[in-house]
């Protein structure tokens, strides 16, 4: 069933640190009126990179996750800077966070984080044919690199220190895509 999108009667904005908070005055097709809030990130989006060391092994990074106040295992990720494409940002982030560049970078699709209240989208990029190259990044400490075999994803997803939804989804999507190549 396709529905008509709600009518937006008014949008009120206020600053919320790294986000812009919007309050929407909405009217649905059945006449119901509601107030919804959504967050817009500042910037040009984000990338999530699946760096493949070889055909069977992905390179993960362990970094401090302030939201959970612990070290978290996940994929290379970061913001897309002004003027960059998602593929260029993926290559830069890979060099900054993991110390590798990639000769092959393929944009697979976008991932949303919480689409019911955030406009955040991250572009999923698979990086292959890696070579050593490091760029200075904004991380306060060098990130630990952890190779992980794709045939052991069932073990990875049960780890307490691997909980970020984008990383989990990206690995399964990338694994399926790689198997179809």
N, CA and C atoms as a LAMMPS dump frame, in Angstrom:
ITEM: TIMESTEP
0
ITEM: NUMBER OF ATOMS
543
ITEM: BOX BOUNDS ff ff ff
-5.0000000000000000e+02 5.0000000000000000e+02
-5.0000000000000000e+02 5.0000000000000000e+02
-5.0000000000000000e+02 5.0000000000000000e+02
ITEM: ATOMS id mol type element x y z
1 1 1 N 0.844 -1.177 0
2 1 2 C 0 0 0
3 1 3 C 0.888 1.238 0
4 2 1 N 0.658 2.13 -0.94
5 2 2 C 1.416 3.378 -0.947
6 2 3 C 0.542 4.474 -0.346
7 3 1 N 1.163 5.262 0.483
8 3 2 C 0.447 6.339 1.169
9 3 3 C 0.98 7.684 0.736
10 4 1 N 0.126 8.662 0.781
11 4 2 C 0.523 10.033 0.536
12 4 3 C 1.356 10.499 1.733
13 5 1 N 2.44 11.161 1.451
14 5 2 C 3.278 11.676 2.538
15 5 3 C 2.513 12.726 3.334
16 6 1 N 2.763 12.814 4.641
17 6 2 C 2.111 13.856 5.446
18 6 3 C 2.455 15.249 4.93
19 7 1 N 1.55 16.183 5.121
20 7 2 C 1.783 17.582 4.778
21 7 3 C 2.546 18.24 5.917
22 8 1 N 3.632 18.923 5.572
23 8 2 C 4.399 19.662 6.574
24 8 3 C 3.853 21.084 6.594
25 9 1 N 3.227 21.475 7.706
26 9 2 C 2.677 22.821 7.839
27 9 3 C 3.726 23.822 8.309
28 10 1 N 4.657 23.353 9.153
29 10 2 C 5.672 24.27 9.681
30 10 3 C 6.865 23.455 10.165
31 11 1 N 8.05 24.03 9.998
32 11 2 C 9.277 23.446 10.542
33 11 3 C 9.932 24.499 11.418
34 12 1 N 10.203 24.14 12.664
35 12 2 C 10.92 25.004 13.592
36 12 3 C 12.291 24.378 13.83
37 13 1 N 13.354 25.169 13.705
38 13 2 C 14.716 24.656 13.853
39 13 3 C 15.406 25.259 15.064
40 14 1 N 16.279 24.46 15.702
41 14 2 C 17.198 24.988 16.698
42 14 3 C 18.474 24.159 16.695
43 15 1 N 19.535 24.817 17.158
44 15 2 C 20.853 24.207 17.177
45 15 3 C 20.918 23.157 18.279
46 16 1 N 21.517 22.017 17.946
47 16 2 C 21.709 20.941 18.925
48 16 3 C 23.125 20.387 18.782
49 17 1 N 24.118 21.241 18.972
50 17 2 C 25.518 20.817 18.88
51 17 3 C 25.881 20.413 17.466
52 18 1 N 26.32 19.158 17.277
53 18 2 C 26.718 18.732 15.932
54 18 3 C 25.517 18.473 15.012
55 19 1 N 24.312 18.669 15.522
56 19 2 C 23.09 18.436 14.748
57 19 3 C 22.231 19.691 14.716
58 20 1 N 21.292 19.695 13.814
59 20 2 C 20.238 20.697 13.779
60 20 3 C 18.942 19.967 14.105
61 21 1 N 18.272 20.388 15.167
62 21 2 C 17.012 19.771 15.578
63 21 3 C 15.873 20.489 14.88
64 22 1 N 14.976 19.718 14.26
65 22 2 C 13.804 20.284 13.617
66 22 3 C 12.549 19.722 14.266
67 23 1 N 11.579 20.579 14.468
68 23 2 C 10.259 20.138 14.92
69 23 3 C 9.31 20.365 13.744
70 24 1 N 8.648 19.295 13.332
71 24 2 C 7.751 19.351 12.184
72 24 3 C 6.308 19.316 12.655
73 25 1 N 5.502 20.223 12.142
74 25 2 C 4.06 20.222 12.373
75 25 3 C 3.459 19.496 11.169
76 26 1 N 2.997 18.259 11.374
77 26 2 C 2.555 17.389 10.285
78 26 3 C 1.053 17.148 10.309
79 27 1 N 0.498 16.958 9.116
80 27 2 C -0.884 16.512 8.982
81 27 3 C -0.888 15.289 8.076
82 28 1 N -1.426 14.184 8.602
83 28 2 C -1.493 12.934 7.857
84 28 3 C -2.749 12.903 6.99
85 29 1 N -2.779 11.992 6.024
86 29 2 C -3.876 11.94 5.057
87 29 3 C -5.231 11.682 5.718
88 30 1 N -5.242 11.128 6.92
89 30 2 C -6.507 10.888 7.629
90 30 3 C -6.931 12.093 8.479
91 31 1 N -6.195 13.211 8.362
92 31 2 C -6.537 14.43 9.086
93 31 3 C -5.868 14.57 10.439
94 32 1 N -5.202 13.543 10.935
95 32 2 C -4.512 13.605 12.23
96 32 3 C -3.32 14.544 12.141
97 33 1 N -3.122 15.387 13.162
98 33 2 C -1.994 16.321 13.24
99 33 3 C -1.07 15.851 14.362
100 34 1 N 0.216 15.92 14.111
101 34 2 C 1.211 15.532 15.107
102 34 3 C 2.45 16.41 14.96
103 35 1 N 3.213 16.468 16.04
104 35 2 C 4.527 17.112 16.052
105 35 3 C 5.57 15.998 16.044
106 36 1 N 6.48 16.034 15.1
107 36 2 C 7.583 15.092 15.04
108 36 3 C 8.875 15.89 15.165
109 37 1 N 9.908 15.253 15.705
110 37 2 C 11.227 15.862 15.755
111 37 3 C 12.187 15.01 14.948
112 38 1 N 13.139 15.68 14.319
113 38 2 C 14.182 14.954 13.601
114 38 3 C 15.499 15.699 13.742
115 39 1 N 16.578 14.946 13.656
116 39 2 C 17.93 15.489 13.717
117 39 3 C 18.538 15.47 12.326
118 40 1 N 19.164 16.569 11.952
119 40 2 C 19.932 16.644 10.713
120 40 3 C 21.389 16.802 11.105
121 41 1 N 22.236 15.939 10.595
122 41 2 C 23.659 16.081 10.838
123 41 3 C 24.221 17.249 10.061
124 42 1 N 25.245 17.848 10.593
125 42 2 C 25.932 18.904 9.861
126 42 3 C 26.983 18.216 8.991
127 43 1 N 27.163 18.697 7.826
128 43 2 C 28.168 18.106 6.952
129 43 3 C 27.544 17.458 5.738
130 44 1 N 28.279 16.555 5.155
131 44 2 C 27.924 16.005 3.847
132 44 3 C 27.735 14.497 3.887
133 45 1 N 27.389 13.954 5.033
134 45 2 C 27.155 12.517 5.138
135 45 3 C 28.358 11.792 5.687
136 46 1 N 28.291 10.48 5.597
137 46 2 C 29.328 9.637 6.175
138 46 3 C 29.594 8.436 5.282
139 47 1 N 30.708 7.782 5.541
140 47 2 C 31.04 6.534 4.859
141 47 3 C 31.304 5.448 5.886
142 48 1 N 30.974 4.223 5.512
143 48 2 C 31.336 3.018 6.248
144 48 3 C 32.11 2.167 5.254
145 49 1 N 33.337 1.81 5.611
146 49 2 C 34.238 1.129 4.682
147 49 3 C 34.443 -0.316 5.124
148 50 1 N 34.299 -1.243 4.175
149 50 2 C 34.599 -2.658 4.405
150 50 3 C 35.927 -2.933 3.693
151 51 1 N 37.062 -2.825 4.426
152 51 2 C 38.369 -3.041 3.8
153 51 3 C 38.714 -4.535 3.792
154 52 1 N 38.899 -5.074 2.605
155 52 2 C 39.192 -6.495 2.457
156 52 3 C 40.698 -6.701 2.321
157 53 1 N 41.287 -7.382 3.315
158 53 2 C 42.72 -7.699 3.252
159 53 3 C 42.997 -8.712 2.156
160 54 1 N 42.075 -9.652 2
161 54 2 C 42.109 -10.637 0.92
162 54 3 C 40.657 -11.033 0.658
163 55 1 N 40.431 -12.016 -0.154
164 55 2 C 39.062 -12.377 -0.542
165 55 3 C 38.209 -12.851 0.628
166 56 1 N 38.841 -13.275 1.721
167 56 2 C 38.111 -13.861 2.841
168 56 3 C 38.222 -13.097 4.149
169 57 1 N 39.036 -12.022 4.187
170 57 2 C 39.357 -11.37 5.456
171 57 3 C 39.106 -9.869 5.392
172 58 1 N 38.283 -9.391 6.338
173 58 2 C 38.013 -7.964 6.467
174 58 3 C 38.91 -7.404 7.571
175 59 1 N 39.267 -6.132 7.445
176 59 2 C 40.088 -5.475 8.447
177 59 3 C 39.189 -4.6 9.318
178 60 1 N 39.105 -4.926 10.597
179 60 2 C 38.324 -4.156 11.561
180 60 3 C 39.264 -3.251 12.352
181 61 1 N 38.698 -2.232 12.98
182 61 2 C 39.462 -1.357 13.866
183 61 3 C 38.802 -1.34 15.241
184 62 1 N 39.643 -1.214 16.266
185 62 2 C 39.142 -1.065 17.626
186 62 3 C 39.453 0.359 18.056
187 63 1 N 38.388 1.1 18.445
188 63 2 C 38.582 2.489 18.849
189 63 3 C 37.662 2.825 20.017
190 64 1 N 38.029 3.886 20.698
191 64 2 C 37.226 4.343 21.827
192 64 3 C 35.884 4.852 21.332
193 65 1 N 34.798 4.377 21.95
194 65 2 C 33.433 4.786 21.614
195 65 3 C 32.884 5.578 22.795
196 66 1 N 32.882 6.898 22.679
197 66 2 C 32.477 7.767 23.783
198 66 3 C 31.032 7.531 24.201
199 67 1 N 30.155 7.208 23.242
200 67 2 C 28.745 6.988 23.57
201 67 3 C 28.537 5.837 24.53
202 68 1 N 29.385 4.838 24.458
203 68 2 C 29.273 3.665 25.327
204 68 3 C 30.37 3.638 26.399
205 69 1 N 31.339 4.547 26.307
206 69 2 C 32.504 4.613 27.192
207 69 3 C 33.188 3.245 27.298
208 70 1 N 33.586 2.756 26.127
209 70 2 C 34.339 1.502 26.047
210 70 3 C 35.041 1.469 24.692
211 71 1 N 35.908 0.501 24.51
212 71 2 C 36.522 0.286 23.207
213 71 3 C 35.622 -0.639 22.405
214 72 1 N 35.4 -0.27 21.153
215 72 2 C 34.452 -0.972 20.295
216 72 3 C 35.167 -1.404 19.014
217 73 1 N 34.875 -2.615 18.596
218 73 2 C 35.383 -3.162 17.352
219 73 3 C 34.396 -2.802 16.251
220 74 1 N 34.879 -2.35 15.111
221 74 2 C 33.973 -1.992 14.017
222 74 3 C 34.727 -1.752 12.732
223 75 1 N 34.039 -1.198 11.771
224 75 2 C 34.621 -0.894 10.475
225 75 3 C 35.189 0.523 10.467
226 76 1 N 36.017 0.792 9.507
227 76 2 C 36.498 2.153 9.262
228 76 3 C 35.291 2.989 8.863
229 77 1 N 35.165 4.172 9.452
230 77 2 C 34.036 5.051 9.098
231 77 3 C 34.409 6.491 9.398
232 78 1 N 33.661 7.4 8.78
233 78 2 C 33.93 8.803 9.023
234 78 3 C 33.071 9.698 8.156
235 79 1 N 33.282 10.988 8.308
236 79 2 C 32.501 11.995 7.594
237 79 3 C 33.01 12.176 6.167
238 80 1 N 32.088 12.559 5.3
239 80 2 C 32.447 12.975 3.951
240 80 3 C 32.677 14.483 4.015
241 81 1 N 33.877 14.909 3.663
242 81 2 C 34.203 16.332 3.697
243 81 3 C 33.61 17.054 2.49
244 82 1 N 33.46 18.352 2.624
245 82 2 C 32.941 19.163 1.524
246 82 3 C 33.818 18.975 0.285
247 83 1 N 33.169 18.735 -0.85
248 83 2 C 33.887 18.547 -2.1
249 83 3 C 34.337 17.129 -2.365
250 84 1 N 34.183 16.231 -1.407
251 84 2 C 34.571 14.84 -1.57
252 84 3 C 33.384 14.002 -2.039
253 85 1 N 33.69 12.971 -2.809
254 85 2 C 32.698 11.934 -3.074
255 85 3 C 32.786 10.909 -1.947
256 86 1 N 31.809 10.029 -1.874
257 86 2 C 31.843 8.97 -0.863
258 86 3 C 33.062 8.074 -1.057
259 87 1 N 33.404 7.787 -2.292
260 87 2 C 34.553 6.925 -2.574
261 87 3 C 35.86 7.614 -2.145
262 88 1 N 35.987 8.902 -2.422
263 88 2 C 37.183 9.639 -1.987
264 88 3 C 37.274 9.673 -0.466
265 89 1 N 36.147 9.893 0.203
266 89 2 C 36.136 9.915 1.668
267 89 3 C 36.506 8.544 2.23
268 90 1 N 36.008 7.482 1.603
269 90 2 C 36.325 6.126 2.062
270 90 3 C 37.821 5.871 1.965
271 91 1 N 38.441 6.28 0.866
272 91 2 C 39.876 6.074 0.699
273 91 3 C 40.654 6.877 1.735
274 92 1 N 40.256 8.135 1.968
275 92 2 C 40.935 8.973 2.963
276 92 3 C 40.787 8.391 4.36
277 93 1 N 39.563 8.028 4.749
278 93 2 C 39.335 7.47 6.089
279 93 3 C 40.115 6.174 6.292
280 94 1 N 40.185 5.348 5.263
281 94 2 C 40.938 4.094 5.345
282 94 3 C 42.417 4.38 5.617
283 95 1 N 42.957 5.386 4.942
284 95 2 C 44.366 5.755 5.154
285 95 3 C 44.586 6.354 6.532
286 96 1 N 43.625 7.166 7.002
287 96 2 C 43.771 7.803 8.31
288 96 3 C 43.611 6.797 9.457
289 97 1 N 42.611 5.944 9.377
290 97 2 C 42.289 5.063 10.506
291 97 3 C 43.047 3.744 10.493
292 98 1 N 43.306 3.198 9.298
293 98 2 C 43.9 1.86 9.231
294 98 3 C 45.291 1.838 8.618
295 99 1 N 45.715 2.944 7.99
296 99 2 C 47.034 2.966 7.379
297 99 3 C 47.101 2.221 6.057
298 100 1 N 45.975 2.137 5.358
299 100 2 C 45.92 1.486 4.047
300 100 3 C 45.159 2.356 3.055
301 101 1 N 45.586 2.282 1.8
302 101 2 C 44.817 2.799 0.681
303 101 3 C 44.229 1.607 -0.047
304 102 1 N 43.372 1.871 -1.032
305 102 2 C 42.756 0.785 -1.798
306 102 3 C 42.795 1.126 -3.278
307 103 1 N 43.173 0.154 -4.091
308 103 2 C 43.166 0.355 -5.543
309 103 3 C 41.772 0.171 -6.125
310 104 1 N 40.906 -0.519 -5.397
311 104 2 C 39.525 -0.743 -5.848
312 104 3 C 38.57 -0.327 -4.738
313 105 1 N 37.709 0.622 -5.049
314 105 2 C 36.691 1.091 -4.102
315 105 3 C 35.35 1.069 -4.821
316 106 1 N 34.386 0.334 -4.254
317 106 2 C 33.076 0.189 -4.887
318 106 3 C 31.998 0.658 -3.918
319 107 1 N 31.222 1.632 -4.357
320 107 2 C 30.094 2.134 -3.573
321 107 3 C 28.93 1.175 -3.769
322 108 1 N 28.454 0.567 -2.66
323 108 2 C 27.371 -0.415 -2.76
324 108 3 C 25.992 0.191 -2.567
325 109 1 N 25.811 0.96 -1.503
326 109 2 C 24.488 1.514 -1.198
327 109 3 C 24.577 2.43 0.007
328 110 1 N 23.474 3.066 0.344
329 110 2 C 23.457 3.879 1.556
330 110 3 C 22.775 3.109 2.675
331 111 1 N 23.166 3.44 3.895
332 111 2 C 22.571 2.883 5.106
333 111 3 C 22.045 4.047 5.941
334 112 1 N 20.865 3.88 6.522
335 112 2 C 20.372 4.888 7.443
336 112 3 C 20.585 4.397 8.862
337 113 1 N 20.637 5.323 9.783
338 113 2 C 20.898 4.976 11.174
339 113 3 C 19.597 4.797 11.948
340 114 1 N 18.791 5.797 11.986
341 114 2 C 17.491 5.749 12.663
342 114 3 C 16.546 6.644 11.859
343 115 1 N 16.036 6.134 10.728
344 115 2 C 15.315 6.998 9.792
345 115 3 C 14.007 7.572 10.314
346 116 1 N 13.488 7.05 11.411
347 116 2 C 12.258 7.631 11.956
348 116 3 C 12.498 8.977 12.623
349 117 1 N 13.752 9.27 13.004
350 117 2 C 14.001 10.573 13.619
351 117 3 C 15.339 11.206 13.261
352 118 1 N 16.093 10.596 12.348
353 118 2 C 17.365 11.185 11.93
354 118 3 C 17.472 11.142 10.408
355 119 1 N 18.117 12.162 9.845
356 119 2 C 18.332 12.173 8.399
357 119 3 C 19.682 11.553 8.026
358 120 1 N 20.415 11.045 8.992
359 120 2 C 21.76 10.518 8.772
360 120 3 C 21.767 9.364 7.764
361 121 1 N 22.664 9.47 6.781
362 121 2 C 22.911 8.388 5.841
363 121 3 C 24.41 8.152 5.765
364 122 1 N 24.783 6.886 5.683
365 122 2 C 26.18 6.526 5.497
366 122 3 C 26.279 5.71 4.216
367 123 1 N 27.291 6.012 3.424
368 123 2 C 27.513 5.298 2.172
369 123 3 C 28.436 4.108 2.433
370 124 1 N 27.996 2.933 2.017
371 124 2 C 28.751 1.697 2.217
372 124 3 C 29.689 1.483 1.032
373 125 1 N 30.988 1.398 1.331
374 125 2 C 32.015 1.238 0.302
375 125 3 C 32.849 0.004 0.633
376 126 1 N 33.044 -0.858 -0.372
377 126 2 C 33.937 -2.008 -0.231
378 126 3 C 35.285 -1.618 -0.828
379 127 1 N 36.34 -1.809 -0.048
380 127 2 C 37.705 -1.473 -0.468
381 127 3 C 38.493 -2.764 -0.629
382 128 1 N 39.083 -2.924 -1.816
383 128 2 C 39.892 -4.125 -2.089
384 128 3 C 41.231 -3.717 -2.686
385 129 1 N 42.11 -4.694 -2.756
386 129 2 C 43.461 -4.489 -3.269
387 129 3 C 44.142 -3.389 -2.455
388 130 1 N 44.281 -3.667 -1.164
389 130 2 C 44.853 -2.695 -0.219
390 130 3 C 46.367 -2.611 -0.339
391 131 1 N 46.9 -1.44 -0.022
392 131 2 C 48.341 -1.216 0.024
393 131 3 C 48.621 -0.278 1.197
394 132 1 N 49.791 -0.383 1.829
395 132 2 C 50.093 0.475 2.979
396 132 3 C 50.233 1.942 2.578
397 133 1 N 49.487 2.796 3.256
398 133 2 C 49.628 4.257 3.12
399 133 3 C 48.887 4.904 4.275
400 134 1 N 49.583 5.748 5.007
401 134 2 C 48.969 6.391 6.171
402 134 3 C 48.877 7.897 5.96
403 135 1 N 47.702 8.431 6.31
404 135 2 C 47.508 9.871 6.37
405 135 3 C 47.249 10.247 7.821
406 136 1 N 47.649 11.462 8.236
407 136 2 C 47.322 11.874 9.604
408 136 3 C 45.804 12.023 9.746
409 137 1 N 45.283 11.531 10.855
410 137 2 C 43.848 11.616 11.113
411 137 3 C 43.561 12.412 12.363
412 138 1 N 42.306 12.377 12.792
413 138 2 C 41.913 13.137 13.982
414 138 3 C 41.749 12.253 15.221
415 139 1 N 42.132 10.985 15.111
416 139 2 C 42.027 10.098 16.258
417 139 3 C 43.087 10.459 17.299
418 140 1 N 42.727 10.418 18.584
419 140 2 C 43.686 10.786 19.628
420 140 3 C 44.735 9.712 19.893
421 141 1 N 44.505 8.5 19.39
422 141 2 C 45.463 7.417 19.563
423 141 3 C 45.383 6.51 18.336
424 142 1 N 46.459 5.776 18.07
425 142 2 C 46.462 4.853 16.941
426 142 3 C 45.431 3.755 17.192
427 143 1 N 44.675 3.425 16.153
428 143 2 C 43.642 2.406 16.294
429 143 3 C 44.244 1.019 16.12
430 144 1 N 43.746 0.077 16.91
431 144 2 C 44.172 -1.311 16.789
432 144 3 C 43.504 -1.928 15.565
433 145 1 N 44.268 -2.642 14.758
434 145 2 C 43.742 -3.319 13.578
435 145 3 C 43.493 -4.783 13.902
436 146 1 N 42.308 -5.286 13.521
437 146 2 C 41.928 -6.662 13.826
438 146 3 C 41.403 -7.327 12.554
439 147 1 N 42.191 -8.217 11.937
440 147 2 C 41.689 -8.968 10.787
441 147 3 C 40.619 -9.962 11.244
442 148 1 N 39.572 -10.131 10.423
443 148 2 C 38.492 -11.065 10.779
444 148 3 C 38.007 -11.764 9.513
445 149 1 N 37.937 -13.08 9.591
446 149 2 C 37.468 -13.859 8.431
447 149 3 C 35.952 -13.726 8.28
448 150 1 N 35.513 -13.519 7.054
449 150 2 C 34.083 -13.37 6.789
450 150 3 C 33.291 -14.626 7.132
451 151 1 N 33.932 -15.796 7.039
452 151 2 C 33.205 -17.023 7.38
453 151 3 C 33.041 -17.186 8.899
454 152 1 N 33.544 -16.226 9.68
455 152 2 C 33.368 -16.251 11.136
456 152 3 C 32.506 -15.072 11.612
457 153 1 N 31.69 -14.509 10.728
458 153 2 C 30.807 -13.4 11.129
459 153 3 C 29.857 -13.823 12.245
460 154 1 N 29.451 -15.081 12.23
461 154 2 C 28.542 -15.575 13.271
462 154 3 C 29.164 -15.45 14.662
463 155 1 N 30.475 -15.511 14.772
464 155 2 C 31.155 -15.319 16.058
465 155 3 C 31.286 -13.828 16.384
466 156 1 N 31.606 -13.044 15.362
467 156 2 C 31.804 -11.608 15.555
468 156 3 C 30.542 -10.932 16.076
469 157 1 N 29.386 -11.254 15.502
470 157 2 C 28.15 -10.556 15.879
471 157 3 C 27.689 -10.872 17.296
472 158 1 N 28.276 -11.883 17.925
473 158 2 C 27.922 -12.209 19.301
474 158 3 C 28.863 -11.57 20.327
475 159 1 N 29.892 -10.897 19.866
476 159 2 C 30.844 -10.26 20.777
477 159 3 C 30.233 -9.014 21.395
478 160 1 N 30.495 -8.808 22.669
479 160 2 C 30.014 -7.62 23.391
480 160 3 C 30.618 -6.337 22.832
481 161 1 N 31.846 -6.404 22.32
482 161 2 C 32.531 -5.205 21.842
483 161 3 C 32.33 -4.952 20.349
484 162 1 N 31.356 -5.618 19.749
485 162 2 C 31.005 -5.393 18.344
486 162 3 C 29.495 -5.199 18.276
487 163 1 N 29.048 -3.955 18.452
488 163 2 C 27.608 -3.735 18.578
489 163 3 C 27.043 -2.685 17.631
490 164 1 N 27.891 -1.986 16.888
491 164 2 C 27.389 -0.896 16.058
492 164 3 C 26.61 -1.442 14.869
493 165 1 N 25.363 -1.007 14.74
494 165 2 C 24.459 -1.53 13.72
495 165 3 C 24.945 -1.34 12.294
496 166 1 N 25.563 -0.19 11.994
497 166 2 C 26.044 0.028 10.626
498 166 3 C 27.134 -0.964 10.264
499 167 1 N 28.032 -1.247 11.198
500 167 2 C 29.103 -2.205 10.924
501 167 3 C 28.544 -3.611 10.709
502 168 1 N 27.595 -4.003 11.533
503 168 2 C 26.984 -5.331 11.391
504 168 3 C 26.292 -5.451 10.036
505 169 1 N 25.438 -4.486 9.708
506 169 2 C 24.712 -4.531 8.436
507 169 3 C 25.682 -4.493 7.262
508 170 1 N 26.677 -3.61 7.328
509 170 2 C 27.617 -3.463 6.219
510 170 3 C 28.368 -4.751 5.939
511 171 1 N 28.767 -5.474 6.979
512 171 2 C 29.502 -6.724 6.765
513 171 3 C 28.647 -7.78 6.089
514 172 1 N 27.394 -7.904 6.49
515 172 2 C 26.524 -8.891 5.855
516 172 3 C 26.219 -8.506 4.404
517 173 1 N 25.968 -7.226 4.15
518 173 2 C 25.705 -6.771 2.78
519 173 3 C 26.945 -6.997 1.913
520 174 1 N 28.104 -6.606 2.421
521 174 2 C 29.336 -6.756 1.662
522 174 3 C 29.641 -8.233 1.404
523 175 1 N 29.439 -9.076 2.4
524 175 2 C 29.694 -10.507 2.216
525 175 3 C 28.827 -11.075 1.083
526 176 1 N 27.545 -10.715 1.082
527 176 2 C 26.648 -11.189 0.026
528 176 3 C 27.089 -10.662 -1.342
529 177 1 N 27.452 -9.385 -1.394
530 177 2 C 27.904 -8.79 -2.655
531 177 3 C 29.18 -9.464 -3.151
532 178 1 N 30.144 -9.677 -2.24
533 178 2 C 31.404 -10.292 -2.621
534 178 3 C 31.187 -11.718 -3.126
535 179 1 N 30.274 -12.452 -2.516
536 179 2 C 30.009 -13.819 -2.96
537 179 3 C 29.377 -13.857 -4.355
538 180 1 N 28.683 -12.786 -4.73
539 180 2 C 28.032 -12.742 -6.043
540 180 3 C 28.98 -12.298 -7.155
541 181 1 N 30.165 -11.825 -6.775
542 181 2 C 31.135 -11.331 -7.779
543 181 3 C 31.885 -12.466 -8.446
